[in-house]
Amino acid sequence: MNMIPFQGLLAATLLACSLGLAALAHAAETAPASCVPLTGEQQIVRAGADKNVLLRSGADHYIVHFRNSCQSAVLATRISFKTDGAEATELCDGGRSKLDTGRGSCEVSSIEPIDAEKFTREARRRTR
């Protein structure tokens, strides 16, 4: 009977575990973006918009966080969201959606659902 030496078996086991962990890490990095529909009338509150903006889409409310600082949103006269390079019908995190400012764009890193009361409080606080 031909037996694999212990070191060889240990190396093969470690290699298999490493490959499994690498596959899991890759899957975590490429997790699908979560998206929210952009429906009805929209309101974007961008006072203090270098880190995030407030978004009301129909009856839903969100804080839309940017991956990096978004100084161009503060000065832009018109802003809109684009997803996968086209006018957005849905807003997605993980860099799929961007805030288009006309002078540049800012990647959306996350979308935080909030209630209407928090939206109103934050909007008032930002416009003071």
C-alpha positions in Angstrom: 0.0 0.0 0.0 1.4 3.4 -1.0 1.0 6.0 1.7 1.3 9.7 1.2 3.8 11.2 3.7 2.3 13.3 6.5 4.0 16.5 5.2 2.5 15.9 1.8 -1.0 15.4 3.2 -0.7 18.5 5.3 0.5 20.6 2.4 -2.3 19.3 0.2 -4.9 20.1 3.0 -3.5 23.6 3.5 -3.5 24.3 -0.2 -7.2 23.2 -0.5 -8.2 25.4 2.5 -6.3 28.3 1.0 -8.0 28.0 -2.3 -11.4 27.8 -0.6 -10.7 30.9 1.4 -9.5 32.8 -1.7 -12.8 31.9 -3.5 -14.8 33.1 -0.5 -12.9 36.4 -0.3 -13.4 36.9 -4.1 -17.1 36.3 -3.7 -17.3 38.8 -0.9 -15.5 41.4 -3.0 -17.8 40.9 -5.9 -21.1 40.8 -4.0 -24.0 42.2 -6.1 -24.9 45.8 -5.5 -28.0 46.5 -3.6 -30.3 48.8 -5.5 -33.4 50.9 -4.7 -35.9 52.0 -7.4 -36.1 55.7 -8.2 -39.8 56.4 -8.5 -42.1 59.3 -8.4 -41.0 62.8 -7.6 -37.4 63.1 -6.3 -35.8 65.6 -4.0 -32.0 65.7 -3.4 -30.8 67.8 -0.5 -27.1 68.5 -1.1 -26.2 71.2 1.5 -23.0 69.7 3.0 -22.9 67.3 0.1 -19.2 66.5 0.1 -19.7 63.2 1.9 -23.4 62.3 1.3 -26.8 63.7 0.1 -30.3 63.2 1.3 -32.6 61.6 -1.3 -36.4 61.4 -1.3 -37.8 59.2 -4.0 -41.6 59.0 -3.9 -42.4 58.1 -0.3 -38.9 56.6 0.4 -36.0 58.4 2.0 -32.3 57.7 2.0 -28.9 59.0 2.9 -26.7 58.4 -0.2 -23.0 58.1 0.9 -20.2 58.7 -1.5 -17.0 56.7 -1.8 -14.8 59.8 -1.6 -15.4 63.5 -1.1 -17.8 65.0 -3.7 -16.9 68.7 -3.8 -18.4 69.2 -7.3 -21.9 68.4 -5.9 -21.7 71.5 -3.6 -21.1 73.9 -6.5 -23.1 72.2 -9.3 -26.3 73.9 -10.6 -27.8 70.6 -11.8 -27.2 67.1 -10.4 -28.6 63.7 -11.3 -27.9 60.0 -10.7 -26.6 57.6 -13.3 -26.4 53.9 -13.0 -24.2 51.8 -15.3 -23.6 55.0 -17.3 -27.2 55.8 -18.1 -29.9 58.0 -16.6 -30.9 56.1 -13.4 -34.2 54.3 -12.9 -32.6 52.7 -9.9 -29.9 53.7 -7.5 -27.2 51.1 -6.6 -24.4 51.1 -4.1 -20.9 49.6 -4.6 -19.9 52.1 -7.3 -22.6 51.1 -9.8 -24.3 54.4 -9.5 -22.8 57.9 -9.6 -24.0 61.4 -8.9 -23.4 63.3 -12.1 -22.6 67.0 -11.3 -21.8 68.2 -14.8 -18.2 68.9 -13.7 -17.6 65.3 -12.6 -19.2 62.4 -10.9 -19.1 60.9 -7.4 -19.4 57.2 -6.8 -22.2 56.0 -4.5 -20.7 53.7 -1.9 -23.8 52.9 0.2 -27.5 53.8 0.4 -28.9 54.1 3.9 -32.7 54.0 4.2 -34.1 56.5 6.7 -37.6 57.5 7.8 -39.4 60.7 6.8 -38.8 62.3 10.2 -35.0 61.9 10.0 -35.0 63.1 6.4 -36.8 66.3 7.5 -34.5 66.8 10.5 -31.4 66.3 8.5 -32.6 68.6 5.7 -33.4 71.4 8.1 -30.0 71.0 9.9 -28.1 71.1 6.6 -29.9 74.2 5.3 -29.2 76.3 8.4 
